[in-house]
Amino acid sequence: MTKVDDLLSDTSQELQKKKKKKKKKDKKEDDEMIVEEKAKKKKKDKKIDDLAEDDDGMIVKEKAKSKKKNKKKTEDGDPTADFNSYTSPTPRSKKNVGLEDIVSPIKFSPKVFASPGTSKQKLTISSKDYDKWGVDYFHAILEEIRAKCERKLKIKDRAREAFVSECHDFYDTWMEKQESDQWLSELLEGNNSRNKSKGKGNQNTEQLIQTQTEFGKELDIVLKQRKKACIKAALHVFMGLKEDSLTRIQELLVKGAIIAQAGPDRLAEFASKGKENKKLLKRLFGDTQLMKEMLLHGGAAKYEYGEAIRIFVECMEVSKKKSGKKKRDVEDGEDFEDDEWSKIHRKIALACSLELASPMYEFDTSIKIDPVARYQHFVEAHKAGELDPAFPFFSIWEMRQIVNCDAPNDQMKWCRQMVRNSFY
């Protein structure tokens, strides 16, 4: 009986040892999984940080430089050393600022960023409920595109709201920077009327310039920080998306981007000027590839997409007339010529249409540069071999920086001839 008891005791002890060993092994595996998950999360966060680090190095350097400078000024008794100790010297209210010439760096009106609520919200209106090409029609189109994109991409509400919030903050800071720079320009020109009108004439112009310059530098740093925050928020929205899902809604995305940039009011105004303009907009919104190219190469100057498509179509028609092709309706969407120059001509046409969509003038005169004449000038110069051999290989964006010269066409031609004569 004793032997049996001993055997049972040994077996029991062995089982307990095995249980303890297994428990220890399971715990180790669990710990390893936790560590692995943490490492993955850390790696993902680092990737997001790296992608958003475009200007971070500059921010750190500027912060250190600013702190060092402020510390020195504090020791010398400068009251403007600490940014938190002063505010912008009576900047003009946003209502009174001349914003007609200011273009948002994010290319969207703040109204466009207004969140529509939860992504599950159903649209109660449709673009079909409004007259085509009217302001309400374009607003409805934007809402439809937003709803379709959110439904198909399945963007999380939290990520979307964070992105919208960051963009609002960036836009507000950018607006404040524009106001600050505008007043600084006035002060440098000797105009101190705003400060006097507020009854704060205790600072002379030189002191105000110094204070406003410091304030502008601080705003630059904040802008870079908020830009980085916008990029990080955007990455949280888009990093999890599959390429196929974005390709499927490409048409919606480019159409929505152009309507948002141009603004429903401006597009409706352009359409109201005639039947031909409505055809031009139909031509634009019916060509996904063309819209994509316009956006990828910087968009229309001051977002004048109506003028951009008009110039583009006219440029292509000029080439068709010279090649003896029959004139087509603007809605046909036929851009190419049937010769070896077709692709180059199309790139020049797009460069001229995007860059000269907003009027440009010859030097300091009131003479407008004709976009179609500028297109013809560069087409003929290219065919005559007057341009650099690398010209055909430039991107549309690079060509924009060539066709936007404010010299008259005949003077550009004369200049090229003189340069060539001096070398040959």
Secondary structure, DSSP 4 states (H G I P E B T S, - for coil): -HHHHHHHHHHHHHHHHHHHHHHHHHHHHHHHHHHHHHHHHHHHHHHHHHHT-TTHHHHHHHHHHHHHHHHHHHHTT-TTSSGGG---SSPPPTTTS-GGG---TT-S-GGGG---S-TTPPPS--GGGS-TTSHHHHHHHHHHHHHHHHHHHT--HHHHHHHHHHHHHHHHHHHHHHHHHHHHHHHHTT--HHHHHTT-TTS-HHHHHHHHHHHHHHHHHHHHHHHHHHHHHHHHHHTTS-HHHHHHTHHHHHHHHHHHHH-HHHHHHHHTT-HHHHHHHHHHHT-HHHHHHHHHTT-SGGG-HHHHHHHHHHHHHHHHHHTTPPP--TTS-----SSTTHHHHHHHHHHHHHHTSS--BSTTSSPBP-HHHHHHHHHHHHHTT-S-TTGGGS-HHHHHHHHT--S-HHHHHHHHHHHHHHH-
